[in-house]
Amino acid sequence: MDDLIPIGEFSARSGLSAKRLRSYAASGLLVPAAVDAASGYRYYSPRQLRQAELLDALRGAGMPLADIHEVLRRPSGDLLDAWARRLADDATQRRGALDVARRLLAPASSTSHDPAAKGPVMKLNATGRTETGHVRERNEDAVVAGSRLVGIADGMGGAPGGEIAAGLAVALLQAAFTGRSADELSAGVRAVNRAIWERAKGSERLDGMGTTLCAAALLDDHTLAVVNVGDSRVYLAHDGTLTQLTTDHSVTGELVRRGELTEAAAVRHPHRSVLTRALGVGPDVELDGGAYPAVTGDRLLACSDGLFNEVPAEDIAAAMAARDDVRVTADRLVEQALSAGARDNVSVVVAEIVG
């Protein structure tokens, strides 16, 4: 016992403050070799100096405590290599977000990107509507209905997280998107994911918040780019046919794709609201998307599950085929969901490609 080192001396020799040593002890990463039962004073052994230096180096590299536990339990260069790859990926995403911010801060100029130079200007005649419904206490949906971008975010995580996550999603995506490419749209969604994750990580009251996001964007080359995470949907109405362009990232969505569940049964399934992907639940996210020709006269419908879980698919298709004014169509769909019970927030965006 003579070689035990008091916490003050151990702090000086390891370069770690007593406060940091106590936090490492509380997390089980660097437990004192002995504790005075009367005073609670902590003592460390000399062999723990190297462990303390390793632990602090890993924390300096940004490694989470859970991963450090694994490295200390099973020392391996492979684990460090995996973390290095993750840091490189994170740096790439952050640089992409900075590039978006740089474009947004750059002053406009006469020689800047001019979509009109590519031919006739196309745009979206879009309108959106969102309602709380008859059961939920607050509306955690957010919509964007612009001339180049439409979409829906359906927040989750309880008050106030879901509402904040959905609002961040649509605001940041609108700020990031300029119409240049589908890659820009996807990069914007990944930046949104990182922003929501960072926001939740810094606040206990926002712990667990996240959101779905579906978006359709009209690009400068007259292409329609679609991206989604979660179970909010984008549909395309073309020549009287309504086609879902997005993939439901949910338990029931997976079952339907495997042929183990019908669309009608999915609406009543007890796990219909369980998502397999969402924005903000981790630092990285996998997206689904596609690109389609933009055809004048075609219509888009973006909606949350509060619509398609209440209104039958054939009724949604009939409303989109009616060719009424986009505002009339959006109102009709929302009113149908409200009449059916509206157990969730109901949000729709209806847009027509014009130009």
C-alpha positions, 0 to 999 in steps of 0.5 A: 500500500506504500506505493499508492498515490494520493489524488492530488499527486496523481493529478499533477503527474498525469496532467489531469485535473482532480475534477476530470479524474472524478468524472472518469471514476464516475463513468467507470473508466478509471476507478481509484485503486483505494478509497479512505473509508473515513474521509472518502479520499482517493488513491491511485496506483502507479500503473494507472498513470499510463491508463490515465494518459491513454484515456485522456488521449482518446477523449481528446480524439473525441471518442465517446465513453462507450467506445473508450470502454471497449478500447480499454476492455479489448485493446486493438489498433483496429478500433482506433483505425475505425474511429479514425475513419469516422473522424475523416467522414465527420470532417468531410460532412462538416466541410460540406456544411461549411461550403453551404454556409459559404455560398449563403454568405457570398454576395450576389453578383451578375455573373453568379449562377443563372438558371434561366440560361438553361432554357425556359424557367420551371417552378412549382406552384405550391401550397401547404397546410398543417393541422394539429388534429383531434388527439395530439396536444401540439403540432410537431410537423413543419412544411415547406412550400416554395417555388423550387422546394417542397417537403414535410418534416414530422418531429418526434421526441416529445415536447419540445423536441419534436417541434424544434427538430421539424422546424430546424429541418425545414429551415436549414434545408431551405437555407442550404438548397440553391437548385444546383444538383441532387447531390446538393440536396442530399448534402443539405439533408445530411447537414440538417441531420448533424445540426439536429443531433448536435442540438439534442446532444447539448440539451437534456430536455431535447434528448431523443428528439428527431424528425422525418424529412421528405423533400422534392426539389426542382433543379436547374436542369429541369430534373426533379430530385427527391430525398427522404428519411423516415416515413413521410412521403412524396407522391407524383401525379402523372397522366392520372396515375399517383406514384409514391416516390419515397421509401417508408423507413418504418417497421411496417414499411419493411414488412410491406416491401417483403410482402409480409403485410399489405398496405391496408393492414399496415395502417392498423399495425401496432408498430405503424409508428416505429421508424427504422431511420430518422434525422437527429438520432445519430451523427450520420444518416442513410438517405433514400432518393431519386431523380425524375424528369420534371414535366409541366403539369405534373403534380406533387404531394408531400405528406406526413403519416397523419394523412395516409394513415387516415385517408385511403390510398384511392381517395388520395389518388382521386383528390390528386387526379381532380385537377382542382387548384392546388389550395383546394386539393390541399384543403380537401385532403386535410379535411378528409383526414380531420373527418376520419379522426386525425389521431396525429398531426396532418400535413400536406403540400400540393405543388404543380410544375409550371413553366 
